[in-house]
Amino acid sequence: MNTSYLMIFALLLGALATSTPVFMALFFTGLTGLVLAGIDPQIVIEVLYRSMDKFALVVVLFFVLCGNIMTTGSIVAKLIKTANALVGFLPGGLAMAGVLACGFFGAISGSTVATVVAIGGFMIPALIEHEYEPSFSVGLMTTAPVLGVVIPPSISMILYSMISTDSLEALFLTGFVPGLLIMGAMSLYAWLYCRRRTARTTPRVSFRELLSVLRESIWALLLPVLIFGGIYSGLFTANEAAVVACFYAFFVEIVIHRDMRLRDVKKVVVSSAVTSASLLLIVAGASVFGEYLTFEQVPNQIATLVVQQVSSPWVFLLAVNILLLFIGMFMDIISATLILTPIFLPLLARFGIDTLHFGLLMTLNLGIGYCTPPLGVSLYISGAVVHRDLFYVARSVLPFLAIQIAILLLLTYVPSLVLWLPRLVYGG
């Protein structure tokens, strides 16, 4: 790379390091690069329009709204109650219930941060109240919300498919087996950890009581069934599923559960609009920076350089995992997906790596970054819940990070675990 590339990347890193808003750092760095390259800056207007003129973004906006509806109403509480009724009586049962609840919520919200706030904010105090060790409780409920981006619908997967042009429905299918593996491994660890400790368990519910809980929660449990059943039956597309999910959640919370008032609708919509606008600004800024990368052919040059240095796809994937884990510590998953996907895509064909497989690996890597020190945003959210400093939370997450990284390596080198379900449904 020549010195101008290095200067532009140094400018971007410097802007991010000074807490400049991400969209501004991406926009002005990309604009500076285009000007230095002799490109008419008016092209930025076209780039911004083109970046927003994508129908795939609709699904992101409506899933953000759906997540906010659930946290305002009682769907989240009912999902946690159901999970606790199923496994709460086991050693570590309440911890397993927290993991299951993250899986349930992730199957609706598509966001790690939303899952940390909605589930972690409720479960960490509940675990400590039931005599679970605080460090265990904090570590578990800081890391389990990675399920929010692994189990579909996933906002980062939506953005990846928008760039890679992979089928969004097929990409969603790559997340189910990895999500179940993470849920199973973390639940097993919770059972082994708590079996010899004094954490209280909840009484085993009778079959009649279980039916009563399921009956009370049936409308909440039907939401992921509606989303995925509709998508994979062909009844509606992923974009339409997001809209249907919002109307369903509104109806359930206002008419059936009655835990949400009509006056709350304005607050939920405004909050979702602010979150969505922030996301769209990042998309716009990343598109300008991406235009600079494309014009200078940086992805192709990186691809050529990597191919010259690395000949094995396994070594390449290991290097990418390390790089993405490192980047995930410092950059949010949306920005990282938008910036890095165009860089990595040309490399995948050269190494014979399936783009669906890589999309899942990128999503999981960057999701783990949310709870990786020093800057993982989930660390700060959990720390605020229990009034602990970063060092305490960072130590607490280490065993769970080790579990997730082990699963990441398994998925990296056994791609059939990721691709089995898409191939079963779509062939190939």
N, C-alpha and C positions, 0 to 999 in steps of 0.2 A: 504494500500500500504506500502511496505517496504521502507527503507531509500534510497535504490539505485534508485527506481523510482523517489522519490522526488528530489534526486540529479540531475538526468537527466533532469527532467522538469525545475528545477531551472537553470540548465546550459543553456537550450534552451531559457528561458525567459531572462536570463542575456545577452545572445548573441544578441537577438532581441533588447533589451533595449540599447545596445551599438552601434546600427546602423550597426551591422554586416550584410552583404547581406543575404537575407532570405535563399537562396539555400545553402549557406555555413553553416549557423546556423543549418539548418535541417540536412545537410549531416554529419557534424562533430559531432553533438549531437547524431545522430543515430549510427554513427560508434563507438563513445565512449561507448554507451550503449551496443552494440553488443560485443565489446571487454571485457567489465566488466562482461558480462553474459557468457563469455567463448566461444563465437562463433568465428570460423575462419574468420578473416576479409576479406578473399578472396571471401566470399559469396557476398560481396558488388558488385563485378564485375557482377555477375549473376543478382543481383537485379537491377542494373543500366540498363543492357541490356533489362531485362524484362519490366522495366518501360517505355522504349522508343519504345519497339516493340508492340505498340498498334495502330491499324489502326484508332481508334476514334480520335487520336490526329491530324490527317490530317485535319479534319473539323475545328479545332481551328485555325490552321495555315492559312488556306485559308480565313476564315472569318476575321482574322487580316489584311490580304492583301486586302480584299474587302473594309474594313473600311478605309484603307489608300488611296485606289484609289478614294473613294468618297470625302474625305477631300482635296485631291489634285486637283480634277476636280471641276465641278459645280453642282454635284448631290445634295449636301447638300444645296446650295443656292436655288435650284429649289424646294426642299422639303419645305424649310421655306417660300418661296414665295407662294406656294400652300396653306399651312396652314394659312397664313395671309389673302389670298383671301377668304378663307372659313369663318373665324371667326373674322378677324381684325376689322370689323365695330362695334362689340359689346363692351360694357364697359369691359375693361380688355381684349379686343380681341387680342392685340398683345402678351399679356402674355399667353393667351390660344394657340395662334399660336406657341409660344415657346414650350409649353407642347406637342402639337400635333407633332411638328417637332422632339422632343425627342422620341416620340413613333414611328414615321416613321423611324428615324435613328436607333433606337434600334432594329427595325425589320430587320435590315440588318447587323449591326456591331457586336452586341452581347457583347458590352463592355460599362461599365459605364464611365470609364475614357475617352474613345474615344468620347462618347456623350457629356461629359462636355467640352472637348476641342473644338469639332466641332460645337456644337450648342450653348453652353454657351458663348464661346469666341465671337460669332457673336451676340447673342441675348441680352446679358447684356448691351453692349453699345447702342444697338438699343432701348431697353426699356427706358434707362435713357434719351436718346435723345428725346423720345416721352413723356417726363415728368412723367414717372413712378418713384415712390420713389426708390432711390438707394438700400435701405435695402430690399425692396420688390423684386426688380429685382434680386439682388444677391441671396436672399433666395430661390426664385422660381427656378432659373436656376442652382443652386447648387444641389437641391434635385430632380428635375424632371428627370435628367439623370439616376436615379435608373431604369427607364424604359428600359435602355440599357441591363440590365441583367434579367429583368422580362419578357419582351416581347421577344419571340424567334426570331432568334437563340441566345442562351445565352452561353457564354463560360463556366461559372460556372456550368450550367446544363449539358453541354457536359462532364465535368470532373466528376460530380456526377454520371451520368449514366454509365460512364466507371468503377466506383468503385462498384456501387450498382447493375449493370447489368440490370437495368430497360431499357425498350425500349426508345431510345432517342426521337423518334417521339412522343410517348405518353407523355413523360416528357415535350417536347416543348408545347404540347397542354394545360398543366396546367397553362401556363403563360398568355394566352390570356385574360381570364376573370379578373384575378387580375390586369393585365396591363390596361384594360379598366376602372376598378374601380379607379385606381390611377389617370389616366388621367381625368376621370370625376370629382373626388373629388377635385383635384387641380385646374381644370378649373372653377368649381363652386366657390371655394374660391376666385380665381382671379376676377371673375365677382362680387361677393359680396363686395370684398375689394375695387374694382375700381369704383363701381357704383356711389359713392358719392365723388370721388376724381377727380382731374383735368387732369388726364392722357389723352392725345389725342388719338382719335380713327382714324383709316384710313377710307376713304370714302367707302361706300358700293359699291362693284363692280357690274356692270350689268351682266346679264346672259351671254351676248356675251363676256364680258371681262373675266368672270370666265371660259368660254369654252376656251378662248385664253390661259389663264394661265395653264389650265389642258392640253391643247394640247402641250404647251411648255415643261411641266413637265412630259408628259406621259411616257417617257422612264425611268425616275427616279422612278416614281410610279409603274411601271411594275416590278421593281426588287424584292420587297417582294412578289408580286404575283407569279413571276417565282419561287422563292425559295419554298414557301409553297404550291403552286399549284403542283409543280413537286414532292415534298415529299409526299403529301397526296393523290395524284392521282396514286402514284406508279410508276411514270415515272422515278424517280431516288431516291436514298437514300439521307439521310442527308449529308453524306460525299461527294457524287457526287454533291449535291446541292451547297455546298461551292465552288467547282471548277467551276461549271457552272456560279455561281454568279460573280466570279472573271473575267472570260472571257467576260461575258455580260457587266460588269462595264467598263472593258478596252475598249471594242468595242464602247460602248455608249460615253465614254469620249473622245476617240481619233477620231472616225469616224463620230459620229452624232453631239455631242455637240462641238467637236473640242476645248475644253478648256484644254486639256492635250496633250502635245507633246511627240513624241517618246523618246526624250532625258530625259523626266521626268520618264519614266518607270524604268530606272536603280535606280533612287533615291527612288522611291516607293518600289521597290522590296528589296533593301538593308535595308531600314527603317523597313519594315515588317519582314525581316529576323532577324534583331537585336531584335525586340520585341518578335518574336517567340522563338528565342534562349533563351532569358531571361525566358520566360514561361517554356520552356522545362527543363532548369536548375532547376527551382523550383519543377517541377514534379519529376525530378531525385532525388533531395535532400529529398523531402517529401517521396519518395518510400523507401529510406534508413531508415528514421525515422519510417515509417510505418512498416518496417520489424522488427525493434526492438520492437515496440508495439505488433505486432503479436506474436513474439517469447515469450515474457513475458506474453502473454495473458492479456494485460492491458484492451482491450475493454471488454472482458468477465468479468473481475473482477469489472470494473466500472459498467457494466450492473447488476451484482449481487448485488452490493452495493446500486445502485439506486433503484432496485426493492424492496430491504429490507426496504428502507426508504420511498418510494413513492408508493402508491397503485393505485392512480387515473391517467388515461392517460391525463386528463385535467390539473392536477397539474404538471405532467411531462412536458407537452408542454409549460406551462407558464414558468417553470423553464428554459427550453431549450431556449425559446425566450429571456429571460433576459440574459442568458449566451452568446448567439450568438450576441445579440446587443452589449454586453460589448466587446466581442472578436473582433467584426467588427470595433470597434474604433481603434484597435491597429494592426490588421493583414489584409493583402490584401485578397480578396475574393478567389483567386486561392489557396493560401497556406492554408487558413482556410478550404476550401472544401476538399482538399487532406488530411489534417491531421485529421479533425473531423468526416468526413463521416464514416471511418471504426470504430470509437469509438461508434457512435450513432446507426449504423445499427443493432447490436445485441439487442438493447433496443426496437426497433420499433416492432418486432414480439411479444415481451413479453407484450407490452401494446396494441397490436392490431392496430397499426398506419400504414396507407398505406405509402409505401416508396415514391410513386409519390407525395403524399400530403406533406410529410416531405421534399422532395427535393425542392419543391417550397418555403416552409417556410424558409429553410436554405438559399436559394438564395436571397429571399427578405430581411431577417434579415441581412445578410452580405452586401447586396447592400446598405441598409440604413446606415450601418456602414461607408461607404465611405464618407458620409456627416455628420457624427456625431463627435462632438468635443471629445477629443482634437486632434486626429491624422488622422481624415478622409481626405484622399488625395484630395477629391473634394473641401474641404474648402480652401486649399492652391492654387489650380488652379484658383478658382473664386477670391480669394484675390489678386492674381497676375494680373488678368484682370482689376480690379478696383483700384488697388494700396491701398488696405485696409488691416489692420492687422487681425490676427486670431480671436480676440475677437469680432470685428465688424461682420465678416462673421458668427461666431458661433451664435451670437444673431439673425442674420437675418434668419437663417434656422429653428429656433425653432418652429414657427407655422406650417411650412410644415412638419417637422419631426413628430409633433403631429398628423397630418393628416395621414401620412404613417404608423405610429405605430397603429393608430386606425384601419386602413384597415388590417394591419397585424394580429391584434387580431380577427377581423371579419373572416379572412381567416383561422385562427387557429381553431376556434370553430364552423365554418360552413364549414366543408371540402367539402361539395357538390359543393360549388362555385369553388373550385379548380379541383375537379374530374369529374364534370359534362361533360365537353367536351371530355376528354379521354374516359369516359364510353360511350358517345354517338357514338364516332367514332369506338372504339375497343370493346365495350360491356363490361360486368362485373359489 
